[in-house]
Amino acid sequence: MIHKAAAVAASLAIVANGAQPEAPAPVAAPMRDLEWGQINFLHTTDIHGWLGGHLQEAQYSADWGDYVSFVEHMHRKANEKGVDLLIVDTGDRVEGNGLYDGSDPKGNYTYDIFGQQNLDILCTGNHELYQEDTVAREHSITVPHFKKSYIASNLDYIEPETGNQIPQAKRYIKFKTKNQNYTVVALGFIFDFDRNANNSVVVPVAETMKQEWFQSAIREKPDLFVVIGHVGLRMAEFEQIFKVIRDENWYTPIAFLGGHAHVRDARRFDDKAVAIASGRYFETIGWLSVDGISKRKTDVATSARAGVTFKRRYIDNNVLGLQYHAGVDEKNFTTAHGRNVSRMITEARKALNLDHKIGCAPKDLWMTRAQYPSNASIFTWLEKKVIPDTVINEERADKPRLTIVNTGAVRFDIFEGAFTKDSTYLISPFTSKFNYVPDVPYAVAKKVLQLLNNGGAVFQAGHLDTKYLSIPEQMAPSPFLGKEPSPPPHVARPIFYDGEQAQRPLVEDEDGGDNDGDDEEPELVNGYTTKDDLGDDGDDAVHSPIKFYSVPNCIQAQVAFPEAGDPETVDLVFIDYVQPWIIPALKFSGGDYDTDNITVYTNATLTDVIAEWVGKHWTEGC
């Protein structure tokens, strides 16, 4: 239930640290309760290897071991309430953190750490599919580990021994819930991804829904359909799936759990179908509850009248909040299993030397919290400083060049302070290197960036969409993105006090005032202030809002140009992910080029480039 003030405060006798030794202590914040239903979901997505939590952001500093402990406590609460709790993950578990990317082979530690959580339903993300070895490890490690709960409704695997195309996992699962015996049919999709490795096949969603197994699944007559997917809520695929299921099942509730867009979001399809997306990088644990579910044995008229309600929360992943929602104090929060998982993470980070300091960042640099261009933008920093100094082919160093990097190659902010080995993977974890077309007429090359940023008909023949060059938040944006609400004018406030009880709620009294007699307002922590189809009260912690600024698809560094006038020709250098868009852009701009004109400029990755620059230039300060 929600207290009258719609907010409560987490308070601790002793401020607890996150489970990792270097994690900052979380800060208490006004809290909104979780609202339970008959079937409830805890949801993670787009973790990208951040199993150790955020070691520079206190509000997201809990680790995977804390989440294991939290899930154990929440299962206990569900059992006490006589309701059901399902644990879900919707893909992109790899690429984006030193814990995954810093090992050889990649994921040497993270597959086992992630596998310590008990999951009821999970699926694949696009980052599990870019590289053949990643596809193979997902198929040989994660799929068999979660063989009863892994779903691949539109994903196939190519067996290396035989060349046979087989389902990556089960197409769907049907099960009964533990406490209330509801029948659930669950499906698991990935969006219509077309840059997957050759040992995988993504079947378009529209084609998948014509297949016999799918038509059988939607006629199973469950009490609840659950559709999980590595799909943005505002993308077409979930809309297509909803329409087909709803045409066959007029009154059955449908819970969608998505991802890919790296945002907190909820979308209402109709009064009996709602979707949730639960952020990115293990900042957020999503909560979705469904109430008013009727058993299918109920007559149709009763089912039609049944009022199904969906409630959601976006839980900040810190120990204070997890303890509050679990209803346990600091001393009793960490379970034996959770403690062991945290220890696994600590040992892996130490083995990978992820805290090795490369340099000291003199200030914060932001992806979307600062305007581009500006001195606070990480993209301006790359464009003006890093790329000109470090993306160099020594044999052509004196040649004027335009160097293009897509903004989607950058995945996280830089915080003032120590810049470590781990930081390099957080900023840009990808293996893309730099290619180039030599001696392009400047009159042709200078038009390429504008085409990449504006898109249009020039790319349609190759079925290329320039939105895939940008950051995930902008690929299929929520209509509320960039329209962050202000915090409520009055919320209940945290109290710090001495006593055996580590936490307690603080609520307004009947007159609308809080009951502690102290009129001092708390200082809110900067964080998400989400607005979605269900309103603006979804975040569990009340935050001071952060502004979101849009960024272009690509940025461009201009290097070694003459002091006066324009060069006659330039080397057009680009990160190799952008290559499919380069040739159409050049041709449209008047150049006669094809892939034979492209060659390697440098084998350094953007990760390498950033680490080299930081090591040379950020040598003092911490």
C-alpha positions in Angstrom: 0.0 0.0 0.0 1.0 3.6 -0.3 1.0 5.8 2.8 -1.2 8.9 2.7 1.8 11.0 1.9 2.6 8.7 -1.0 6.2 8.6 0.3 8.1 7.1 3.1 11.7 7.5 4.2 14.4 4.9 4.7 16.4 5.6 7.8 19.3 3.8 9.4 21.1 3.8 12.8 24.3 3.1 10.9 24.6 3.9 7.2 25.3 0.7 5.5 27.9 0.3 2.7 27.3 -1.6 -0.5 28.6 -5.1 -0.6 31.8 -4.2 -2.5 34.6 -2.8 -0.3 35.1 0.2 -2.5 31.3 1.0 -2.9 30.2 4.4 -1.6 27.7 4.5 1.3 24.2 5.0 0.0 22.3 8.1 1.1 18.8 7.9 2.6 16.0 9.3 0.5 12.2 9.6 0.8 10.8 6.4 -0.4 7.6 5.1 -2.0 6.3 1.7 -1.1 6.0 -1.2 -3.4 2.4 -2.2 -4.2 1.8 -5.9 -4.3 -0.6 -7.7 -6.5 -1.6 -11.4 -7.1 1.4 -11.8 -9.4 4.5 -9.7 -9.0 7.7 -9.3 -11.0 11.3 -8.2 -10.2 12.9 -7.2 -13.4 16.5 -6.5 -14.6 17.6 -5.6 -18.1 20.6 -4.3 -19.9 23.0 -5.1 -17.0 26.0 -5.1 -19.4 28.2 -6.7 -16.8 27.6 -4.2 -14.0 27.2 -7.0 -11.4 29.5 -5.2 -9.0 27.2 -2.2 -8.8 28.1 1.4 -9.3 31.3 2.2 -7.4 31.1 6.0 -8.0 27.3 6.5 -7.5 26.0 5.9 -4.1 22.3 5.5 -5.1 23.2 2.5 -7.3 26.0 0.9 -5.3 24.4 -2.5 -4.4 25.9 -5.5 -6.1 24.5 -8.8 -7.5 25.0 -10.4 -4.1 22.7 -7.8 -2.6 20.2 -8.5 -5.2 20.4 -12.3 -4.5 19.7 -11.5 -0.8 16.9 -9.1 -1.7 15.2 -11.7 -3.9 15.3 -14.2 -1.0 13.6 -11.8 1.3 11.0 -10.8 -1.3 10.1 -14.5 -1.9 9.6 -14.8 1.9 7.3 -11.8 1.8 5.4 -13.1 -1.1 4.9 -16.4 0.7 3.7 -14.6 3.8 1.2 -12.6 1.7 0.1 -15.7 -0.3 0.9 -14.1 -3.6 3.4 -15.0 -6.4 6.8 -13.4 -7.3 8.6 -14.0 -10.6 12.2 -12.9 -11.3 12.9 -11.8 -14.9 15.9 -10.6 -17.0 15.6 -9.4 -20.5 19.0 -9.5 -21.9 22.2 -7.5 -22.7 24.0 -9.0 -19.8 27.4 -8.6 -21.6 29.7 -5.8 -22.8 30.0 -2.7 -20.8 32.0 -3.4 -17.6 35.5 -4.6 -16.8 34.0 -7.5 -14.8 32.9 -8.9 -18.2 35.2 -7.3 -20.7 38.4 -7.4 -18.8 38.8 -11.2 -18.7 40.0 -13.6 -21.4 37.8 -15.1 -22.5 35.3 -12.4 -21.9 32.8 -13.2 -19.2 35.1 -15.7 -17.5 33.7 -14.6 -14.2 30.4 -13.0 -14.9 28.5 -16.1 -16.3 28.9 -17.9 -13.0 28.2 -14.8 -10.9 25.0 -14.0 -12.9 23.9 -17.6 -12.7 23.7 -17.4 -8.9 20.4 -15.7 -9.1 17.3 -17.8 -9.5 15.4 -16.6 -12.6 12.0 -17.7 -13.6 12.1 -16.2 -17.1 14.9 -14.7 -19.3 15.8 -14.0 -22.9 18.6 -12.8 -25.1 19.7 -9.3 -26.0 21.5 -8.0 -29.1 24.8 -7.7 -27.3 24.8 -11.5 -26.8 24.7 -11.8 -30.6 27.3 -9.4 -32.1 30.3 -11.8 -31.8 30.3 -15.5 -32.7 32.1 -16.5 -29.5 29.6 -14.6 -27.4 26.7 -16.4 -29.1 28.4 -19.7 -28.5 29.0 -19.0 -24.8 25.4 -17.9 -24.3 24.2 -21.1 -25.9 26.7 -23.4 -24.1 26.6 -21.7 -20.6 23.6 -19.5 -19.9 20.9 -21.5 -21.8 21.6 -24.8 -20.2 22.0 -23.2 -16.7 18.5 -21.7 -17.0 17.1 -24.5 -19.2 13.6 -24.4 -17.7 13.3 -20.6 -17.8 15.2 -19.4 -20.9 13.0 -18.5 -23.8 14.0 -17.7 -27.4 10.8 -17.2 -29.3 12.5 -15.8 -32.4 16.1 -16.7 -32.0 17.9 -19.7 -33.5 21.5 -21.1 -33.1 23.6 -22.6 -35.8 25.4 -25.7 -34.5 29.1 -25.5 -35.5 29.4 -29.3 -35.9 26.5 -29.9 -38.2 25.4 -26.4 -39.5 21.9 -27.2 -38.3 19.6 -24.3 -37.3 18.0 -25.0 -34.0 16.0 -22.9 -31.5 18.4 -21.2 -29.1 16.1 -22.2 -26.3 12.4 -23.0 -25.7 10.0 -21.0 -27.8 7.7 -20.5 -24.9 7.0 -21.9 -21.5 3.8 -22.7 -19.6 3.7 -23.1 -15.9 1.6 -22.8 -12.7 2.6 -20.2 -10.1 3.7 -21.4 -6.7 1.2 -19.8 -4.3 -2.0 -19.1 -6.2 -1.7 -21.7 -8.9 -2.3 -19.3 -11.8 -1.5 -20.6 -15.3 1.1 -18.5 -17.1 2.2 -18.6 -20.7 5.5 -16.8 -21.2 7.2 -15.8 -24.5 10.6 -14.2 -25.0 11.6 -12.1 -28.0 14.4 -10.0 -29.3 13.6 -7.0 -31.6 14.2 -7.4 -35.4 18.0 -7.3 -35.0 20.0 -7.7 -38.2 23.7 -7.3 -37.2 24.0 -10.6 -35.4 26.9 -13.0 -35.9 26.6 -15.8 -38.5 26.0 -18.5 -35.9 22.7 -17.0 -34.9 19.5 -16.2 -36.8 16.9 -13.6 -35.6 13.5 -14.4 -37.1 11.5 -11.2 -37.6 8.7 -10.9 -35.1 5.9 -10.7 -37.7 7.2 -13.9 -39.3 7.5 -15.7 -36.0 3.9 -15.0 -35.1 2.7 -16.9 -38.2 4.5 -20.1 -37.1 2.4 -23.0 -35.8 4.0 -23.1 -32.4 3.1 -19.4 -31.7 -0.5 -19.8 -32.9 -0.7 -22.8 -30.5 0.8 -20.8 -27.6 -1.7 -17.9 -27.8 -4.5 -20.5 -27.7 -3.3 -22.1 -24.5 -5.9 -20.1 -22.5 -3.7 -19.0 -19.5 -4.7 -16.8 -16.7 -1.9 -14.4 -17.6 0.3 -13.9 -20.6 3.9 -12.7 -19.9 5.8 -11.4 -22.9 9.4 -10.6 -22.1 11.8 -9.2 -24.7 14.9 -7.3 -25.5 12.6 -4.8 -27.1 12.0 -1.1 -26.4 8.5 -0.4 -25.2 8.0 2.2 -27.9 9.3 -0.1 -30.7 6.9 -1.7 -33.2 7.6 -5.3 -32.1 5.7 -5.3 -28.8 2.8 -3.5 -30.4 2.6 -6.2 -33.1 2.7 -9.0 -30.4 0.1 -7.3 -28.3 -2.4 -7.0 -31.2 -2.0 -10.6 -32.2 -2.5 -11.9 -28.6 -5.3 -9.6 -27.9 -7.2 -10.6 -31.1 -7.2 -14.1 -29.8 -7.7 -13.4 -26.1 -10.0 -10.5 -25.5 -9.9 -10.3 -21.7 -6.7 -12.1 -20.6 -4.2 -9.8 -18.9 -0.8 -9.4 -20.6 2.3 -8.3 -18.8 5.2 -7.1 -21.0 8.7 -6.7 -19.6 11.2 -5.1 -22.1 14.5 -3.4 -22.4 17.1 -2.3 -24.9 16.3 1.4 -24.7 18.2 1.9 -21.4 15.3 3.9 -19.8 12.7 3.6 -17.1 9.4 3.5 -18.8 5.9 2.0 -18.6 3.5 1.7 -21.5 -0.2 0.9 -21.4 -1.5 -1.0 -24.4 -5.1 -1.3 -23.0 -6.7 -1.7 -19.6 -5.5 -5.2 -19.3 -2.0 -5.0 -20.9 0.9 -3.0 -19.5 4.7 -3.0 -20.2 7.6 -2.0 -18.1 11.3 -1.3 -18.9 13.7 -1.2 -16.1 16.6 1.0 -17.0 20.2 0.0 -17.6 23.5 -1.0 -16.0 22.0 -2.5 -12.8 21.0 1.0 -11.7 17.4 -0.1 -11.6 15.4 -3.1 -10.4 11.9 -3.0 -11.9 8.8 -3.9 -10.0 5.5 -4.8 -11.8 2.5 -6.1 -10.0 -0.7 -7.4 -11.5 -4.0 -7.7 -9.5 -7.5 -8.6 -10.4 -6.5 -11.7 -12.4 -9.4 -14.2 -13.0 -8.9 -17.9 -13.4 -9.8 -19.0 -16.9 -12.5 -21.3 -15.6 -14.4 -18.1 -14.8 -17.2 -17.4 -17.4 -16.4 -14.9 -20.1 -18.8 -12.3 -18.8 -17.1 -12.3 -15.4 -13.6 -12.1 -17.0 -14.8 -9.1 -19.1 -16.0 -7.2 -16.1 -12.9 -8.0 -14.0 -10.8 -4.9 -13.2 -7.2 -5.7 -13.8 -4.7 -3.3 -12.2 -1.0 -2.9 -12.9 1.4 -1.1 -10.5 5.0 -0.4 -11.1 8.1 0.9 -9.3 11.6 1.6 -10.5 13.8 0.6 -7.5 17.1 2.4 -7.1 19.7 -0.3 -6.6 21.2 0.6 -3.3 21.3 -1.3 0.0 19.2 1.2 1.9 16.3 0.9 -0.5 16.6 -2.9 -0.8 16.5 -3.2 3.0 13.5 -0.9 3.2 11.5 -2.8 0.6 12.5 -6.2 2.1 11.5 -5.1 5.5 14.7 -6.1 7.2 17.4 -4.2 9.0 21.1 -4.0 8.1 22.1 -6.9 10.4 19.6 -9.3 8.8 19.7 -8.2 5.2 22.6 -10.1 3.7 22.0 -13.8 3.3 24.6 -16.5 3.2 24.1 -17.0 -0.5 24.2 -13.2 -1.2 27.4 -12.8 0.8 29.1 -15.6 -1.2 28.1 -13.9 -4.4 29.5 -10.6 -3.3 32.7 -12.4 -2.4 32.9 -13.9 -5.9 32.6 -10.4 -7.3 35.3 -9.0 -5.0 37.7 -11.8 -5.9 37.0 -11.4 -9.6 37.6 -7.6 -9.6 40.9 -8.2 -7.7 42.0 -10.9 -10.2 41.3 -8.6 -13.1 43.0 -5.6 -11.4 40.0 -3.4 -12.2 40.9 -0.8 -9.6 44.3 -0.1 -11.3 44.5 3.7 -11.7 45.2 5.0 -15.2 44.7 8.7 -14.4 42.6 11.2 -12.5 39.6 12.9 -14.1 39.7 16.6 -13.2 35.9 17.0 -13.7 32.7 15.2 -14.5 31.9 14.6 -18.2 28.4 13.7 -19.2 26.7 11.9 -22.1 23.2 13.4 -21.8 23.3 15.5 -18.6 25.1 18.3 -20.4 24.5 19.9 -23.8 26.5 19.0 -26.8 28.7 20.8 -27.7 29.9 22.1 -24.3 32.9 21.7 -22.0 30.9 19.4 -19.8 30.0 17.0 -22.7 32.0 13.7 -23.0 31.4 13.9 -26.8 33.0 17.4 -27.0 36.0 16.1 -25.0 36.4 13.2 -27.4 36.0 15.4 -30.5 38.3 18.2 -29.4 40.9 16.4 -27.4 41.0 12.6 -27.4 40.5 11.7 -31.0 42.8 14.3 -32.5 45.6 13.3 -30.2 45.3 9.5 -30.3 43.5 8.2 -33.4 46.6 8.5 -35.6 48.1 6.4 -38.4 51.7 7.4 -38.2 52.3 6.9 -41.9 49.5 9.4 -42.7 49.7 11.6 -39.6 50.3 14.8 -41.7 47.3 14.2 -43.9 44.2 16.3 -43.1 41.5 14.0 -41.8 37.9 13.9 -40.6 37.4 11.2 -37.9 33.8 10.1 -37.2 32.6 8.2 -34.1 29.0 7.3 -33.5 27.7 8.4 -30.1 26.4 4.9 -29.5 30.1 3.8 -29.1 30.1 5.7 -25.8 28.2 4.1 -23.0 28.7 6.0 -19.7 29.8 9.2 -18.1 33.2 10.1 -16.5 33.2 11.1 -12.9 35.7 13.4 -11.3 38.4 11.4 -9.5 40.2 8.1 -10.2 40.0 6.8 -13.8 40.7 3.1 -13.6 41.1 0.1 -15.8 37.4 -0.6 -15.1 36.5 3.0 -16.2 37.8 2.3 -19.8 35.3 -0.5 -20.2 32.5 1.5 -18.7 33.0 4.4 -21.1 33.4 2.2 -24.3 33.6 -1.6 -24.1 33.5 -2.4 -27.8 36.1 -4.1 -30.0 35.4 -1.8 -33.0 38.6 -0.4 -34.6 39.1 2.5 -37.0 39.0 2.2 -40.8 39.4 4.9 -43.5 39.0 5.9 -47.1 42.1 7.8 -48.2 42.2 11.0 -50.2 38.6 11.8 -50.4 37.8 15.2 -51.9 36.9 17.5 -49.1 33.9 18.7 -50.9 32.5 15.1 -50.7 33.8 14.1 -47.3 32.4 17.2 -45.5 28.8 16.2 -46.3 29.0 12.7 -44.7 28.4 13.8 -41.1 25.3 15.7 -41.9 23.8 12.7 -43.7 24.7 10.4 -40.8 23.0 12.7 -38.4 19.9 13.5 -40.5 19.3 10.1 -42.1 16.8 9.9 -45.0 16.3 8.2 -48.3 20.0 7.8 -49.0 20.2 4.8 -46.7 16.9 3.1 -47.5 18.2 1.0 -50.3 20.5 -0.8 -47.9 17.8 -1.0 -45.2 20.0 1.1 -42.9 18.5 3.2 -40.2 20.7 5.9 -38.7 19.0 5.7 -35.4 21.2 2.7 -34.6 24.2 4.9 -34.6 23.0 6.8 -31.6 22.7 6.0 -27.9 20.0 3.5 -26.9 17.8 6.0 -25.2 17.2 7.8 -28.5 16.6 4.7 -30.7 12.9 4.4 -29.8 12.4 7.2 -27.3 9.6 7.5 -24.8 7.4 10.6 -25.5 8.3 11.7 -22.0 12.1 11.7 -22.5 13.6 15.1 -21.9 10.4 16.3 -20.1 11.4 15.4 -16.6 8.9 16.5 -13.9 9.9 18.5 -10.9 10.0 16.8 -7.5 6.8 17.0 -5.5 6.6 20.1 -3.3 6.4 18.1 0.0 7.4 14.6 0.8 8.0 12.7 4.0 11.5 13.1 5.3 14.2 10.7 6.4 15.1 10.5 10.1 18.4 9.2 11.4 18.1 7.9 14.9 19.7 5.4 17.3 17.9 2.2 18.1 17.8 -1.4 17.3 15.4 -1.1 14.4 17.4 0.0 11.3 14.6 1.4 9.3 11.1 2.7 9.8 8.6 4.6 7.7 7.8 8.2 8.2 4.4 9.3 7.0 2.4 12.5 7.1 -0.2 12.9 9.9 -3.9 13.5 9.3 -3.3 17.2 9.0 -0.9 16.8 6.1 2.2 17.4 8.3 4.9 14.9 9.1 5.0 13.5 12.5 8.6 14.2 13.6 8.1 17.9 14.5 11.1 18.9 12.4 10.4 21.3 9.5 13.8 20.9 7.9 13.5 19.5 4.4 16.0 16.8 3.2 18.4 17.5 0.4 17.3 15.2 -2.4 19.8 13.2 -4.4 20.0 13.7 -8.1 18.4 10.9 -9.9 15.6 9.6 -12.1 12.3 11.5 -12.1 10.4 9.2 -14.4 7.2 10.1 -16.2 5.5 7.3 -18.1 2.0 6.2 -19.2 1.1 5.4 -15.6 2.1 8.8 -14.2 5.1 10.4 -12.5 5.3 8.5 -9.2 7.1 5.4 -10.5 10.5 5.9 -8.9 10.8 4.3 -5.5 13.1 7.1 -4.3 12.2 10.7 -4.6 15.0 12.5 -6.5 16.1 15.9 -7.6 15.6 15.8 -11.4 18.3 15.4 -13.9 17.9 17.0 -17.3 18.3 14.9 -20.4 19.9 16.5 -23.5 19.7 14.8 -26.9 22.9 14.1 -28.8 23.6 13.6 -32.5 24.1 10.2 -34.1 27.7 10.9 -34.7 30.5 13.4 -33.9 33.4 14.4 -36.0 37.0 15.5 -35.2 38.7 17.8 -37.8 42.5 17.2 -37.6 45.6 18.5 -39.4 43.8 21.0 -41.5 45.7 23.9 -43.0 45.7 27.1 -41.0 44.0 28.9 -43.8 41.4 27.5 -46.3 40.1 24.0 -46.8 42.2 21.0 -47.8 41.7 19.6 -51.3 41.4 16.0 -50.0 41.1 14.4 -46.6 41.4 10.9 -45.1 37.8 10.0 -44.0 38.4 8.0 -40.8 35.6 6.2 -39.0 35.0 3.7 -36.2 34.2 0.5 -38.1 30.7 0.1 -36.7 29.7 3.0 -38.9 31.1 1.5 -42.1 27.7 0.2 -43.6 26.5 3.9 -43.6 29.7 5.4 -45.0 29.7 4.2 -48.6 26.0 5.2 -49.3 26.8 8.6 -47.8 29.9 9.1 -49.9 28.0 8.1 -53.1 25.2 10.4 -52.3 27.7 13.2 -51.7 29.2 12.7 -55.2 32.0 10.2 -54.5 32.6 7.0 -56.4 33.5 4.6 -53.7 32.8 1.0 -52.6 34.1 -1.3 -49.8 37.3 -2.0 -51.8 38.4 1.6 -51.0 38.2 1.0 -47.3 41.2 -0.1 -45.3 42.4 -0.3 -41.7 43.5 3.1 -40.3 44.5 1.8 -36.8 43.9 -1.4 -34.9 43.3 0.6 -31.7 39.8 0.4 -30.2 38.1 3.5 -28.8 38.7 1.8 -25.4 42.4 1.8 -26.1 42.4 5.4 -27.4 40.7 6.7 -24.3 43.0 4.9 -21.9 46.1 6.1 -23.8 44.9 9.7 -23.7 44.0 9.6 -20.0 47.3 8.0 -19.1 49.2 10.9 -20.8 47.1 13.9 -19.8 45.3 13.2 -16.5 48.3 12.5 -14.4 47.5 14.5 -11.3 44.8 15.2 -8.9 43.9 12.1 -6.9 
